[in-house]
Amino acid sequence: MMAQLQEDKLNFAPKKFNMWIFIFTSFMLFAAFTSGFIVYVGGKAHALNVILPNSLLYSTIVIVLSSITLFIAARSLKRLMLKRQKLFLWITFTLGLIFFALQLYACSILIKMNVYFINPNAAQSFIYVFVIIHLVHILAALLLLLNTIRGTYNNLSQARSQYKMDMTSIFWHFLGIIWIYLYVFLLLNQY
């Protein structure tokens, strides 16, 4: 039993390393786009010149709440409170869907404000770039979260359950931090 647990941990280490590489490349992607924005905006003639929709603030609150619920789910697994873990994983998933919907709603508000993706002011186009690329990552995180939820209904070993939970937590919390960074970045560059 102990040998199997040790073997599982060794098998999971390279996969966790791959996740960290993916997170680093994703971070670099967002850094590149924010750098591109800064270079483009260089002068006042190219500022955003738009007030961000409130739904972006609400989505920021939702993603912070979802990180808290995922943290509770992870702690519940460590304490072997498996029903509580399932509950908080489902709450996190629901909050993730709400975040996704709020982001799409923000895009629809921007369209009503005549802020389009294809725009003579590319600074405004960057809002869509940030939101859409982040939503693609959120979609991947929701699928990873669903995989973790599915694992709670199977009889997985403690090591495998913990591995799934760790991978999901790392990615989810990273996306939360990235969104907070993007939101504050856009707020600071509204005008």
N, C-alpha and C positions, 0 to 999 in steps of 0.2 A: 504494500500500500504506500509506504513512504517512498520507495523507489519510483513508483508510478507518478507520485506527486512531483518528485524532483525532475523526472523525465518530462512531464508536462510543462514545468516551468522553463526548462531548457528549450523545448520546442516553441514556446511562445515568445521567447526573447527576440529572435530575429524579426518576428512579425511586429512586435512593438517598435523595434528600430525602424522598420519600414514606415510605420505610422508617423514617427517623428520626422523622417525624411519628407514624407508627404506634407506634414504641417509646415516644415521649413520652406518647402517650395510654394505652398499656398501663401505663406507669409510674404515671401519674396514677390509673388504675383500682385498682392494687394499693395505692397510697398512700391512696386513699379508703377502701378496705376495712380497711386497718390502722388508719386514723384512727377509723373506725366501731367497730372492736374496742376501741380505747383509750377512747373515750367510753363504750361500753357497760360495760366492765370497771371504770370509774371507782372503784367501791367493791369491797371484798374479797368481798362477797356474790355477785359475778358472775364470779369467777375461772374459769379453765379447769378446775381441779380434776381433772386427768387427766395421767398420765404418757404422753408421746408414744411411739408404737411405734418400736422400733429400726429398722424398715424405712425410716423417714424419714431416719435417719442414713445408712443404706446407700445410699439413693437420692441423698443429697447427695454422697456419695463418688463414685457413678457419674456424676453430672452434671459433677463437677469433672474426672474422667477423660475424659469425652466432650469437654469443652472442650479438653483437652490434645491428644486425637487429632485434633480438627478443626483446631487450630493447626498440627499436623504436616502435615495434608493441605494446608492453605493454603500452607505453606512449600514443600511438595513441588511444588505447581503453579508457584510462582515460580521454582523451580529446574528446571522442566520435567521433573520426575521423575513422569510421569503414572501409571505403574503403582502407584507408592507412594501417590500421591494417591488413586487409586481404593480401594486397600486401606484407608487410614485413613478415607476417607469411609464405607466399609462398616462399619468398626469403630465409628465414631461413631454410625451409624444403629442398629447392634445395641445399643450402650450406651443410646441413646435409648429403644429398646423395653424394655430392662431397667429403666430409670428409670420408664417408664410403668407397667410391671407392679408394681414395688415400691411405687409410690404407690397403686395399686389395692389391693394387699395390705395396705398401712397402713390404708386405709379399711375393709377387711374385719376387721382386728384391732380397730379402733375400734368397729365394730358388735358384735363379741364382748364388748367391754368395756362394752356398753350406752351407748355414746356415739353418738347418732343425729343426723342432719341436723336433723330436726324435734325440738326439744328445749326444755324450759322454760329451760335455761341457754343463751342464744344465743351465749355465748362459745365453747361447744363446737361450735356450728353453724359458727362462723367457720373452724374447721379444715377442714371440708368445702368451704366457699366458697373458701378459699385454694388448696386442693389441686385442686379441680375447675376453677377458672378457669385455674390454671397448666397443668393437663393439656390444656385446650383450646388454649392457646398452644403447648404441646409438640407436640400433634398437627399444628398448622399448621407448626411448625418441621420435623417429620419429613417432611411433604409437600414442603416447600421443599428439604430435604436430598435426598429422592428425586429431585427435579427436577434438582438439581446433579449427583447421581450419574448420572442419565440423560444429562446433558450431557457427561459424561466418555466416554461410549460413542459420541457423535456427533463429527463433525469440526467443532468450533466454533472460531472465531477465538480467539486468545489473549486479546483484550480481552473477548469475551463469556464465556469460561471464567472469567476473573478476576472479572468482574462477578458471575456466579452465585456464585462462591466467597465474594466479599466480602459479598454480601447474606445468604447463609446464615450466615456467620461472625458478622456483626453481630447477627443475630436470635438465634442459638444462644447466644452468649456473654451477651447481655442476659438471656435466660431463665435461664441458669446463675446469674448475679448475683442476679436476682430470687428464685430459689429459695433461695439461701444466705441472703439477707435474710429471707425468710419463715420459714425453718427456725429461724434464730437468734431471730427475733421470737417464734415460738411457744415455743421453749425457755425464753426469759426470762420467759414468762408462764404456765408450766405450773401453778404454784401461787401 
